[in-house]
Amino acid sequence: MSSPTSKGTRKSGATLSAEAVINSFLDAIWMEQGLSGNTLDAYRTDLMALHRWLDKSGIDCVKATRTDLLEFIAWRAKQGAKPRSMARQLSSLRRFYRYLVREGVIGVDPTERIDMPKLGRSLPRTLSEAEVEALLTAPDISEPLGYRDRTMLEVLYATGLRVSELIDLRHKHINLNQGVLRVVGKGNRERLIPLGEESQEWLRQFIDGPRQEILLDRQTDYVFPTRRGNGMTRQAFWHIIKRYARRAHIQKQLSPHSLRHAFATHLLNNGADLRVVQMLLGHSDLSTTQIYTHVARKRLKDLHAEHHPRG
């Protein structure tokens, strides 16, 4: 299997040096941790932005000092970069320079004494149970593509999958006899997720009927194919969610993970254990899952304020 950077074009001069080092770093973390293409692209974008900025002053990114990096961060802030974006970029730089220290390329990590920007903890945008119901019933299931979309939404809400995991589902990942999905998520971590009876039935009906109408004579192992017989892109599914949100008259700003957030929040609202939700979502760290307890508590407070006579 070729690495994500093995097909990169080589350039001359300082760019060759920077790209070679960055590619080496990306190859290493890809081999060690099996990161997704989206994550590797984000690292590349952050590191190349630093390289281009340093290159204007004739500074090699490998030889950058703490002062150089602080000036780069100050420049990014002046350009209007948001704290969350800057924190993500600093995280990329830290990982890159720690790799260089580990490989003996440099002796001191220039990011070591640079503090992360302070971030307010943003709560994920989620949907009420009524809004989820409206979204699920928005597709026209008399059409094969509408039936596919409804099934995708049902599976997403029933399992809390990431959108990338949903669109990559293959037949081998589904066991309808046992009512489970086998998913390989971030960091190549595998998890089994139970399917509810409702989503099992939607999947059964879709695979036996509308899916065949979509494919006609074409063959693919993707559970949710496009008209061309390919797997769907994240962008295409995001457009689908936005279209059905408008049809369902949902005014909230949604994200591609809104149903994943709703899955977690509604489980906690109904008494699920936090560690069970962590396992179902595929979070490696419980602290990542704990943000949903804030959403659940806020929902309970809102309900109390709305319905209690002294709320």
Secondary structure as GFF3:
##gff-version 3
##sequence-region A 1 311
A	DSSP	alpha_helix	13	33	.	.	.	ID=ss1
A	DSSP	alpha_helix	37	55	.	.	.	ID=ss2
A	DSSP	three_ten_helix	61	63	.	.	.	ID=ss3
A	DSSP	alpha_helix	66	78	.	.	.	ID=ss4
A	DSSP	alpha_helix	83	102	.	.	.	ID=ss5
A	DSSP	alpha_helix	129	136	.	.	.	ID=ss6
A	DSSP	alpha_helix	144	159	.	.	.	ID=ss7
A	DSSP	alpha_helix	163	167	.	.	.	ID=ss8
A	DSSP	three_ten_helix	171	173	.	.	.	ID=ss9
A	DSSP	beta_strand	174	175	.	.	.	ID=ss10
A	DSSP	beta_strand	180	184	.	.	.	ID=ss11
A	DSSP	three_ten_helix	186	188	.	.	.	ID=ss12
A	DSSP	beta_strand	190	194	.	.	.	ID=ss13
A	DSSP	alpha_helix	197	208	.	.	.	ID=ss14
A	DSSP	alpha_helix	210	215	.	.	.	ID=ss15
A	DSSP	alpha_helix	234	247	.	.	.	ID=ss16
A	DSSP	alpha_helix	258	269	.	.	.	ID=ss17
A	DSSP	alpha_helix	274	281	.	.	.	ID=ss18
A	DSSP	alpha_helix	286	307	.	.	.	ID=ss19
###
